[in-house]
Amino acid sequence: MVAGDAAELAAYRQVVAGFEAVQTEVAVRLIEVADRDELTARLSAALAGGAPPDLFLMSYRSYGQFAARGALAPLQPYLDRAGGLEANGFYPQPMAAFAEGVVQTCLPQNASSLVVYYNADLFTAAGLESPARGWRWRDMVGAAAALTRDVDGDGMVDTYGLGVEPALIRLAPFVWSAGGELVDDETEPTRLALGSVPAATAVQSFLDLRVIAGVVPTDEEAEAIDIETRFVDGSLAMLMESRRVVPTLRAIEGFEWDVAPLPVHERAATVLHADAYCLTAAAAHPEQAWAFLEFALGPEGQAIAASTGRTVPSLRSVATSEAFLDPAAAPSRSQVFLDNIEIARAVPHIATWPEIEDAMDGLLEEAFYEPGGAEAVELIAALDGVTAPIFERGSQS
């Protein structure tokens, strides 16, 4: 069972086709769903009904709820077998996000991060240098302001400088970059820790992007045309996203685009985006499922996925090969993703984390678009209040 947009699902189909082309003993039925919420709902229903898929592909931000209820069969015993996949062949950061102590629960398919996609033609036309490693938050805001323009003089903005989703997963790296923390304890969090001066400063800077700086689309504009579509049609100069949008962006013909690391407050930081294949404890075909994983997460399967543009391979040998770093395939600066792996941090993967994110995202979105601007101190207090009972419930589970 996998979730994604059309381009993402096409990538998974190619991996399945590659597996079925090299052997005839195992057939794969791919269950496709639209998004994370639908996957979670359908997987939960299938588990309750006693007929779950053998495998599912899920972000570490969501898988903890299934691990906590004993729904997963750890993959460590399969890894311990001789002659198959080897744990040290994968990047340790995504591996750690799917491990419980020394036991590997699921195996990561990718090791992506949050980056800035930019329209190189718009930067050139405005006389701006392309974003480079080490650029500062103020540099990004300045560039976004210069690139936010009313082209036809009708009093309406035609091109915005920046597109970013007002969500915790977008805010997190800037809190870390400023020297703050999201929670009081990454392993066993009991509350948020956004009240420190560094964290609050990063939150305020993020909130100021819409109303104070005016460099991102309004709520109504973002609802009418989403920021990914705006980037594709050339009316958005920069887009904060993970690797997942690359297949869609590769269809762009009207301008040149590339990728840059996130801007820095005090130190370089980014947030891990990683999905993994998990084996359900009630899997009907565990050995066949492992056979598929050996292909999908081995050199050939990872190369197929990388060629679609969708993934940053979790397998080191493929990530550093031309299958991923193809100079002829956009973005030309894919090395940025590999440089990011070392500094990528994971959000907590406790069972109630999806609820915490959902609760925070609703308040963050309201504050982001609040007329006249919002105060970080008030938002942080509200976030503490709405998440406290969820943390408490999670610690008791």
KOLGUFI-245307 format. One record per atom (N, C-alpha, C): x, y, z. Coordinates in steps of 0.2 Angstrom, whole numbers, padded with zeros to 4 digits, always signed. Layout:
KOLGUFI-245307
XYZ...
END
This chain:
KOLGUFI-245307
+0004-0006+0000+0000+0000+0000+0004+0006+0000+0003+0011-0005+0007+0017-0005+0003+0023-0007+0005+0029-0005+0001+0035-0006+0005+0040-0010+0002+0044-0014+0005+0049-0017+0001+0052-0023+0004+0057-0026+0001+0060-0032+0003+0056-0038+0000+0058-0044+0001+0054-0050+0008+0052-0051+0013+0057-0051+0020+0056-0052+0023+0051-0047+0021+0052-0041+0024+0047-0036+0022+0040-0037+0015+0039-0038+0013+0032-0039+0016+0029-0045+0017+0033-0050+0020+0031-0056+0027+0028-0055+0031+0031-0050+0037+0029-0048+0037+0022-0045+0032+0021-0040+0031+0015-0037+0030+0009-0042+0025+0011-0047+0024+0006-0052+0030+0004-0056+0034+0008-0057+0041+0006-0061+0045+0002-0057+0045+0003-0050+0049-0002-0046+0046-0009-0046+0039-0009-0045+0036-0016-0045+0037-0019-0052+0036-0015-0058+0038-0018-0064+0045-0021-0065+0049-0017-0062+0056-0020-0062+0057-0026-0058+0054-0027-0053+0054-0033-0049+0051-0039-0052+0045-0038-0055+0042-0043-0059+0046-0045-0065+0050-0041-0068+0053-0042-0074+0059-0047-0073+0062-0047-0066+0068-0051-0065+0066-0057-0062+0060-0059-0060+0058-0065-0057+0051-0067-0058+0049-0073-0058+0042-0075-0059+0039-0078-0054+0042-0079-0048+0039-0082-0042+0034-0078-0038+0035-0071-0038+0031-0067-0034+0028-0062-0038+0021-0061-0037+0018-0055-0040+0016-0050-0035+0016-0044-0037+0014-0039-0032+0008-0035-0034+0003-0034-0029-0003-0030-0031-0002-0024-0027-0002-0019-0031+0000-0012-0028-0007-0009-0026-0008-0007-0020-0014-0003-0017-0012+0004-0017-0015+0008-0021-0013+0015-0022-0019+0019-0018-0016+0024-0014-0021+0029-0011-0018+0036-0012-0023+0041-0011-0021+0048-0013-0016+0051-0009-0017+0050-0002-0012+0054+0003-0011+0050+0009-0008+0054+0014-0006+0051+0020-0012+0049+0024-0017+0054+0024-0023+0053+0028-0027+0046+0026-0028+0046+0019-0031+0040+0017-0028+0034+0018-0021+0034+0018-0017+0028+0019-0018+0026+0026-0017+0030+0031-0018+0029+0038-0025+0026+0039-0030+0029+0036-0037+0026+0038-0038+0019+0035-0036+0018+0028-0037+0012+0025-0032+0006+0029-0026+0008+0031-0022+0003+0034-0025+0001+0041-0027+0006+0044-0031+0005+0051-0037+0000+0050-0041+0002+0045-0047-0003+0044-0045-0010+0042-0039-0010+0038-0037-0017+0036-0034-0021+0041-0031-0017+0046-0028-0021+0052-0033-0023+0056-0038-0019+0057-0044-0021+0062-0048-0026+0059-0048-0027+0052-0052-0032+0049-0048-0038+0048-0042-0038+0050-0038-0044+0049-0035-0046+0042-0035-0041+0038-0033-0043+0031-0029-0037+0029-0023-0035+0032-0019-0030+0030-0014-0031+0024-0012-0026+0021-0007-0028+0016-0001-0030+0019+0003-0034+0015+0010-0037+0018+0014-0031+0019+0015-0026+0015+0019-0021+0016+0015-0014+0015+0018-0009+0018+0015-0002+0017+0021+0003+0017+0021+0008+0013+0026+0013+0013+0023+0019+0017+0027+0021+0022+0024+0027+0026+0030+0031+0029+0029+0038+0030+0033+0042+0033+0034+0040+0040+0040+0042+0043+0042+0040+0050+0038+0045+0054+0035+0050+0052+0031+0054+0056+0024+0051+0057+0022+0046+0054+0016+0043+0055+0016+0036+0057+0022+0032+0056+0022+0025+0057+0022+0023+0064+0024+0028+0069+0025+0026+0076+0018+0024+0079+0012+0026+0076+0006+0024+0079+0005+0017+0078+0007+0014+0072+0007+0007+0071+0012+0003+0074+0018+0006+0075+0023+0002+0079+0020+0001+0087+0017+0007+0089+0015+0006+0096+0009+0001+0098+0005+0000+0092+0000-0005+0093+0002-0012+0092+0009-0013+0090+0011-0020+0089+0009-0022+0082+0008-0018+0077+0005-0020+0071+0011-0022+0066+0017-0020+0068+0023-0021+0063+0027-0027+0065+0030-0031+0060+0035-0036+0061+0041-0033+0060+0046-0033+0065+0052-0030+0064+0056-0033+0058+0060-0029+0054+0064-0032+0049+0071-0033+0051+0073-0032+0057+0079-0034+0059+0081-0041+0058+0077-0046+0060+0079-0053+0058+0080-0055+0051+0077-0051+0046+0079-0052+0039+0085-0049+0037+0087-0043+0040+0093-0039+0039+0099-0044+0042+0098-0047+0047+0103-0051+0050+0105-0057+0046+0101-0059+0041+0103-0065+0037+0109-0063+0032+0113-0068+0031+0119-0067+0027+0116-0066+0019+0120-0062+0016+0119-0062+0008+0114-0057+0006+0110-0054+0010+0105-0050+0008+0106-0042+0009+0101-0038+0011+0103-0031+0012+0107-0030+0018+0111-0025+0018+0115-0024+0024+0114-0017+0027+0113-0017+0033+0111-0011+0037+0116-0005+0035+0123-0007+0035+0128-0002+0035+0128+0001+0028+0124-0002+0023+0124+0001+0016+0119+0007+0016+0115+0008+0021+0110+0014+0021+0113+0020+0025+0110+0025+0023+0112+0031+0027+0109+0030+0034+0113+0032+0040+0111+0031+0046+0105+0035+0049+0104+0041+0046+0099+0046+0048+0092+0043+0047+0090+0041+0041+0084+0038+0040+0083+0031+0043+0088+0027+0044+0088+0021+0047+0086+0022+0055+0089+0027+0058+0087+0028+0065+0080+0030+0066+0077+0034+0061+0070+0036+0061+0065+0030+0061+0067+0024+0059+0063+0019+0059+0065+0013+0063+0069+0015+0069+0072+0009+0073+0069+0010+0080+0069+0005+0084+0067+0005+0091+0073+0002+0094+0077+0007+0097+0083+0004+0100+0088+0002+0095+0090-0005+0096+0095-0008+0091+0091-0012+0086+0084-0012+0086+0080-0016+0082+0077-0012+0076+0079-0014+0070+0076-0010+0064+0069-0012+0063+0065-0008+0064+0058-0010+0063+0056-0010+0055+0057-0004+0052+0056-0003+0045+0062-0001+0041+0062-0002+0035+0068+0000+0031+0067+0006+0026+0071+0011+0027+0069+0017+0023+0070+0017+0015+0066+0020+0012+0066+0020+0004+0070+0026+0002+0070+0031+0006+0073+0038+0004+0075+0042+0010+0079+0047+0008+0082+0051+0013+0082+0058+0011+0076+0061+0010+0075+0067+0008+0075+0073+0013+0075+0079+0011+0075+0084+0016+0071+0090+0013+0070+0095+0017+0067+0102+0015+0072+0106+0011+0071+0108+0005+0075+0112+0002+0071+0118-0002+0075+0123-0005+0072+0128-0009+0073+0127-0016+0067+0126-0020+0067+0126-0027+0067+0133-0029+0071+0135-0034+0070+0142-0037+0070+0142-0044+0067+0147-0047+0066+0149-0054+0072+0153-0056+0077+0150-0059+0083+0153-0061+0082+0159-0066+0078+0158-0070+0076+0164-0075+0074+0170-0071+0070+0169-0066+0067+0175-0063+0073+0178-0059+0077+0174-0056+0083+0177-0052+0087+0181-0057+0089+0178-0063+0093+0182-0068+0090+0188-0070+0084+0188-0072+0080+0194-0074+0080+0200-0069+0080+0198-0062+0080+0203-0057+0087+0205-0055+0092+0202-0058+0099+0204-0057+0101+0201-0050+0098+0195-0048+0100+0192-0042+0104+0186-0043+0109+0185-0038+0113+0179-0038+0109+0173-0036+0110+0167-0039+0106+0161-0037+0108+0160-0029+0103+0157-0026+0104+0155-0019+0110+0150-0018+0114+0151-0013+0120+0147-0012+0121+0145-0005+0125+0140-0004+0126+0137+0003+0128+0142+0007+0125+0142+0013+0127+0147+0018+0123+0154+0018+0118+0154+0013+0114+0161+0013+0110+0161+0019+0108+0167+0021+0105+0169+0027+0097+0170+0026+0094+0169+0032+0087+0170+0031+0085+0177+0028+0089+0182+0031+0088+0189+0028+0089+0189+0020+0094+0185+0018+0095+0185+0011+0089+0182+0007+0086+0177+0010+0080+0174+0007+0074+0179+0007+0073+0182+0012+0068+0187+0013+0069+0193+0008+0075+0195+0007+0077+0201+0003+0076+0199-0004+0078+0193-0006+0077+0190-0013+0069+0190-0015+0066+0187-0010+0059+0186-0011+0055+0192-0012+0057+0198-0008+0054+0204-0009+0055+0207-0016+0062+0206-0018+0063+0209-0025+0060+0205-0030+0058+0199-0029+0055+0195-0034+0047+0195-0034+0044+0198-0028+0037+0199-0028+0035+0205-0032+0031+0204-0037+0030+0210-0042+0023+0210-0045+0021+0216-0046+0015+0218-0049+0017+0219-0056+0017+0214-0061+0020+0215-0067+0016+0219-0072+0009+0219-0072+0005+0223-0076+0003+0229-0073+0004+0231-0067+0003+0237-0064-0005+0238-0062-0008+0233-0061-0015+0233-0059-0016+0233-0052-0011+0234-0048-0012+0234-0041-0012+0227-0038-0011+0222-0042-0012+0215-0039-0005+0211-0040-0003+0208-0035+0004+0204-0036+0003+0198-0041+0007+0198-0046+0007+0193-0051+0012+0188-0050+0018+0190-0047+0023+0185-0046+0025+0186-0038+0025+0180-0035+0027+0180-0028+0034+0177-0027+0037+0180-0022+0044+0178-0021+0045+0171-0018+0040+0169-0014+0041+0163-0010+0034+0159-0009+0035+0153-0009+0029+0149-0007+0031+0144-0002+0028+0144+0004+0029+0139+0009+0023+0137+0013+0022+0131+0014+0016+0129+0018+0017+0131+0025+0011+0134+0028+0012+0136+0035+0011+0129+0040+0016+0125+0040+0015+0119+0044+0021+0118+0048+0021+0114+0053+0026+0112+0058+0032+0110+0054+0031+0105+0049+0037+0102+0046+0041+0107+0042+0038+0113+0040+0041+0118+0037+0045+0123+0042+0042+0124+0047+0044+0128+0053+0050+0125+0056+0050+0118+0057+0055+0115+0062+0062+0116+0060+0064+0116+0054+0071+0117+0053+0074+0124+0055+0069+0129+0054+0071+0136+0056+0072+0137+0064+0068+0133+0067+0068+0133+0075+0075+0130+0076+0077+0125+0073+0084+0122+0075+0089+0126+0072+0088+0129+0067+0094+0134+0064+0095+0140+0068+0090+0142+0072+0090+0148+0076+0093+0146+0083+0094+0139+0084+0097+0137+0091+0091+0135+0096+0085+0134+0093+0080+0132+0097+0078+0124+0097+0073+0122+0100+0071+0115+0100+0063+0115+0099+0061+0110+0096+0054+0109+0096+0051+0106+0102+0054+0101+0105+0051+0098+0111+0056+0097+0117+0054+0096+0123+0059+0095+0128+0063+0089+0128+0061+0084+0125+0065+0078+0125+0064+0074+0118+0069+0074+0114+0067+0071+0107+0065+0064+0107+0067+0060+0112+0066+0053+0113+0059+0051+0116+0058+0055+0122+0052+0054+0126+0049+0061+0127+0047+0065+0122+0044+0072+0123+0038+0072+0128+0038+0077+0132+0032+0078+0136+0028+0085+0135+0032+0089+0131+0029+0096+0129+0033+0099+0124+0030+0104+0121+0034+0108+0116+0039+0112+0120+0044+0115+0116+0049+0119+0119+0051+0125+0115+0045+0128+0112+0046+0134+0108+0046+0140+0111+0046+0140+0118+0046+0146+0122+0053+0150+0123+0058+0146+0121+0065+0150+0121+0065+0155+0117+0070+0160+0118+0071+0166+0114+0073+0164+0107+0078+0159+0106+0079+0157+0099+0073+0154+0095+0070+0150+0098+0064+0147+0095+0059+0152+0093+0057+0156+0098+0052+0161+0097+0054+0166+0092+0060+0168+0091+0063+0172+0086+0061+0169+0079+0063+0162+0078+0062+0159+0072+0055+0159+0070+0050+0157+0075+0043+0157+0074+0041+0164+0072+0043+0169+0075+0041+0176+0073+0043+0178+0066+0049+0176+0064+0052+0177+0057+0048+0173+0052+0045+0167+0054+0041+0163+0049+0034+0166+0048+0031+0169+0054+0025+0172+0053+0025+0178+0049+0030+0182+0050+0031+0188+0046+0031+0188+0039+0033+0182+0036+0033+0181+0029+0027+0183+0025+0021+0182+0028+0015+0184+0024+0013+0191+0025+0011+0193+0031+0008+0200+0032+0014+0205+0032+0019+0204+0036+0024+0209+0036+0028+0210+0030+0031+0205+0028+0035+0205+0022+0031+0205+0015+0026+0201+0016+0021+0201+0010+0024+0197+0004+0028+0192+0005+0032+0189+0000+0029+0182-0002+0023+0180+0002+0020+0174+0000+0013+0175-0002+0010+0171-0006+0003+0172-0007-0002+0172-0001-0007+0176-0002-0012+0176+0003-0016+0169+0004-0020+0168+0009-0024+0162+0011-0028+0161+0005-0032+0166+0002-0036+0165-0003-0033+0163-0010-0027+0167-0011-0023+0165-0017-0020+0158-0017-0018+0156-0011-0015+0149-0010-0021+0144-0011-0027+0145-0009-0033+0141-0010-0034+0140-0017-0034+0146-0021-0036+0146-0028-0031+0143-0032-0025+0144-0031-0020+0140-0035-0014+0138-0030-0013+0132-0029-0008+0130-0024-0001+0132-0026+0003+0132-0021+0010+0135-0022+0014+0131-0027+0013+0124-0027+0017+0120-0032+0015+0122-0039+0008+0123-0040+0006+0125-0047+0009+0131-0049+0009+0136-0044+0012+0143-0045+0019+0142-0047+0023+0138-0044+0030+0137-0046+0030+0135-0053+0026+0130-0055+0026+0127-0062+0024+0132-0067+0020+0136-0066+0017+0141-0071+0022+0147-0071+0027+0147-0067+0031+0153-0067+0029+0159-0063+0024+0159-0059+0022+0164-0055+0024+0164-0048+0029+0160-0046+0032+0159-0040+0039+0158-0040+0043+0162-0037+0051+0162-0038+0054+0157-0034+0052+0155-0028+0055+0150-0024+0049+0146-0021+0051+0140-0020+0046+0135-0017+0050+0130-0012+0047+0130-0006+0050+0126-0001+0047+0119-0001+0050+0114-0002+0047+0107-0003+0053+0102-0002+0051+0096-0002+0055+0090-0002+0057+0087-0009+0060+0082-0010+0061+0079-0016+0055+0077-0020+0050+0076-0017+0044+0073-0020+0041+0076-0026+0043+0083-0026+0040+0087-0032+0044+0086-0038+0050+0083-0038+0054+0084-0044+0051+0081-0050+0048+0075-0050+0045+0072-0056+0040+0077-0059+0036+0081-0055+0032+0086-0058+0036+0092-0061+0041+0094-0058+0045+0100-0060+0049+0098-0066+0050+0092-0067+0054+0090-0073+0050+0091-0080+0043+0092-0079+0039+0093-0085+0039+0101-0087+0042+0105-0083+0043+0112-0084+0047+0113-0091+0044+0117-0095+0048+0119-0101+0049+0126-0102+0046+0130-0099+0046+0138-0100+0052+0141-0096+0055+0138-0092+0061+0141-0088+0065+0136-0085+0071+0138-0083+0076+0134-0080+0075+0135-0072+0076+0129-0069+0075+0129-0061+0080+0125-0058+0081+0126-0052+0086+0122-0048+0085+0122-0041+0089+0119-0037+0088+0118-0030+0093+0121-0026+0092+0123-0020+0097+0126-0015+0095+0124-0008+0100+0124-0004+0099+0122+0003+0095+0128+0007+0092+0126+0013+0088+0131+0016+0092+0137+0019+0089+0143+0019+0093+0148+0022+0094+0147+0029+0099+0151+0032+0102+0149+0039+0100+0155+0043+0098+0154+0050+0098+0159+0055+0104+0159+0058+0106+0154+0062+0113+0154+0065+0117+0148+0063+0114+0142+0061+0118+0137+0059+0113+0133+0054+0117+0129+0050+0113+0125+0044+0109+0120+0048+0103+0119+0045+0098+0114+0048+0093+0112+0042+0091+0106+0043+0085+0105+0039+0081+0099+0042+0075+0097+0039+0071+0092+0043+0071+0086+0038+0072+0080+0041+0072+0074+0037+0065+0072+0034+0065+0070+0028+0059+0068+0025+0060+0061+0023+0058+0056+0026+0059+0049+0024+0053+0044+0025+0053+0040+0020+0047+0035+0020+0051+0028+0020+0047+0023+0023+0050+0017+0024+0045+0011+0022+0048+0006+0020+0043+0000+0019+0043-0004+0026+0037-0005+0028+0035-0008+0034+0032-0015+0033+0033-0020+0036+0030-0027+0036+0025-0027+0041+0019-0029+0040+0014-0030+0045+0015-0036+0048+0013-0036+0055+0014-0042+0059+0009-0048+0056+0004-0046+0053-0001-0051+0051+0000-0052+0044+0006-0051+0041+0007-0052+0034+0006-0059+0032+0002-0060+0026+0001-0067+0024+0007-0070+0020+0011-0065+0017+0017-0068+0013+0023-0064+0015+0026-0065+0021+0032-0061+0024+0038-0063+0020+0039-0069+0018+0045-0071+0014+0045-0068+0007+0039-0068+0004+0038-0065-0003+0039-0057-0002+0037-0054+0003+0037-0047+0004+0045-0045+0005+0048-0049+0009+0055-0048+0010+0059-0049+0003+0057-0053-0001+0060-0054-0008+0059-0047-0012+0053-0045-0011+0052-0038-0015+0056-0033-0012+0057-0032-0005+0061-0027-0002+0068-0028-0004+0071-0034-0005+0078-0035-0007+0079-0032-0013+0074-0032-0018+0075-0029-0024+0073-0021-0024+0068-0019-0021+0066-0012-0021+0071-0008-0017+0074-0011-0012+0079-0007-0008+0086-0009-0010+0087-0013-0014+0094-0015-0017+0096-0010-0022+0102-0011-0025+0104-0006-0030+0100-0005-0036+0097-0011-0039+0093-0010-0045+0086-0006-0044+0083-0008-0038+0076-0005-0037+0077+0002-0035+0083+0004-0031+0084+0011-0029+0086+0015-0035+0089+0012-0040+0091+0016-0046+0085+0017-0050+0080+0012-0050+0074+0014-0054+0070+0020-0051+0069+0019-0044+0066+0025-0041+0069+0031-0041+0076+0031-0041+0080+0037-0042+0079+0040-0049+0079+0036-0054+0078+0039-0061+0072+0042-0062+0066+0041-0058+0060+0045-0059+0061+0052-0056+0066+0053-0052+0066+0060-0049+0063+0060-0042+0059+0055-0040+0055+0055-0034+0059+0055-0028+0064+0051-0028+0067+0049-0021+0075+0051-0021+0077+0052-0015+0084+0053-0013+0086+0046-0010+0089+0042-0014+0090+0035-0012+0093+0034-0005+0090+0030-0001+0093+0028+0006+0099+0024+0006+0100+0021+0000+0106+0017-0001+0112+0021-0003+0117+0021+0001+0123+0026-0001+0126+0025-0008+0127+0019-0010+0130+0017-0017+0126+0020-0022+0119+0020-0022+0115+0023-0027+0114+0030-0027+0114+0033-0021+0114+0040-0020+0120+0044-0023+0125+0041-0022+0131+0044-0025+0133+0042-0032+0129+0038-0035+0130+0036-0042+0126+0041-0047+0127+0040-0053+0124+0044-0058+0117+0043-0059+0114+0037-0056+0107+0036-0056+0103+0041-0052+0107+0045-0047+0104+0050-0044+0107+0057-0046+0114+0057-0046+0117+0063-0048+0118+0064-0055+0113+0062-0059+0114+0063-0066+0114+0070-0068+0120+0072-0071+0121+0079-0073+0116+0082-0079+0113+0077-0082+0108+0079-0088+0101+0079-0085+0100+0078-0079+0093+0078-0076+0092+0083-0071+0087+0087-0072+0086+0092-0067+0083+0089-0060+0085+0092-0055+0089+0098-0054+0097+0096-0055+0101+0101-0057+0108+0100-0058+0112+0100-0052+0109+0103-0046+0112+0103-0040+0109+0098-0035+0108+0092-0037+0105+0086-0033+0110+0085-0027+0116+0087-0028+0121+0085-0022+0119+0089-0016+0115+0094-0017+0112+0098-0011+0108+0093-0006+0105+0088-0009+0101+0083-0005+0106+0079-0001+0111+0077-0004+0116+0072-0001+0120+0076+0005+0121+0082+0003+0125+0087+0008+0120+0088+0014+0113+0088+0013+0109+0089+0019+0108+0083+0023+0109+0077+0021+0108+0071+0025+0111+0071+0032+0118+0074+0032+0121+0074+0038+0118+0079+0043+0115+0084+0041+0112+0089+0045+0105+0088+0046+0102+0083+0043+0095+0083+0044+0093+0080+0050+0088+0083+0053+0085+0080+0060+0078+0078+0059+0076+0073+0063+0070+0070+0063+0065+0073+0068+0059+0074+0067+0054+0076+0072+0053+0069+0076+0050+0070+0082+0049+0064+0086+0044+0059+0083+0045+0052+0083+0041+0048+0080+0037+0044+0085+0034+0047+0090+0030+0044+0095+0023+0043+0092+0019+0039+0096+0013+0037+0093+0008+0042+0091+0008+0048+0096+0003+0053+0095+0006+0059+0091+0012+0058+0088+0014+0064+0084+0010+0066+0078+0007+0062+0074+0002+0064+0069-0003+0069+0072-0006+0067+0078-0011+0072+0081-0008+0078+0083-0002+0078+0086+0001+0084+0088+0003+0089+0082+0005+0086+0076+0006+0090+0070+0000+0093+0068-0006+0089+0067-0012+0091+0065-0015+0097+0069-0014+0096+0076-0016+0102+0080-0012+0108+0079-0006+0107+0079-0001+0113+0078-0002+0116+0071-0003+0112+0066-0004+0115+0059-0010+0120+0058-0015+0118+0062-0021+0122+0061-0020+0129+0064-0017+0129+0070-0016+0136+0073-0011+0139+0070-0006+0136+0067+0000+0139+0063-0003+0143+0057-0007+0139+0054-0010+0142+0048-0014+0148+0049-0018+0148+0054-0022+0154+0056-0018+0160+0058-0012+0159+0062-0008+0164+0063-0004+0167+0057-0002+0162+0053+0002+0164+0047-0002+0169+0043-0009+0168+0042-0013+0172+0038-0017+0178+0042-0016+0178+0048-0020+0183+0052-0019+0190+0050-0024+0194+0048-0024+0201+0046-0020+0205+0051-0015+0209+0049-0011+0213+0053-0005+0210+0056-0005+0203+0055+0001+0200+0058+0000+0196+0065+0003+0191+0067+0002+0188+0073+0008+0188+0077+0008+0187+0084+0013+0188+0088+0015+0180+0090+0022+0179+0089+0024+0172+0091+0023+0170+0098+0023+0175+0103+0022+0173+0110+0015+0170+0111+0010+0173+0108+0003+0171+0108+0002+0165+0105+0005+0164+0099+0004+0157+0095+0007+0152+0099+0013+0153+0102+0017+0147+0106+0013+0145+0112+0010+0150+0115+0005+0149+0121-0001+0144+0119-0004+0146+0113-0009+0142+0111-0007+0135+0109-0001+0135+0106+0001+0128+0104+0003+0124+0110+0005+0127+0115+0007+0123+0121+0000+0120+0124-0005+0125+0124-0012+0123+0127-0015+0117+0123-0015+0117+0116-0018+0112+0112-0015+0106+0112-0008+0106+0113-0004+0099+0112-0003+0096+0119-0003+0100+0125-0002+0097+0131-0006+0090+0132-0012+0090+0131-0016+0084+0133-0014+0078+0128-0012+0080+0122-0010+0075+0117-0003+0072+0119+0001+0076+0121+0008+0073+0124+0006+0069+0130+0002+0071+0135+0001+0067+0141-0003+0060+0139-0007+0060+0134-0010+0054+0132-0005+0049+0129+0000+0052+0125+0005+0048+0122+0010+0045+0127+0011+0049+0132+0016+0046+0137+0013+0040+0141+0006+0040+0141+0003+0035+0145+0001+0029+0141+0002+0029+0134+0001+0024+0130+0006+0019+0129
END
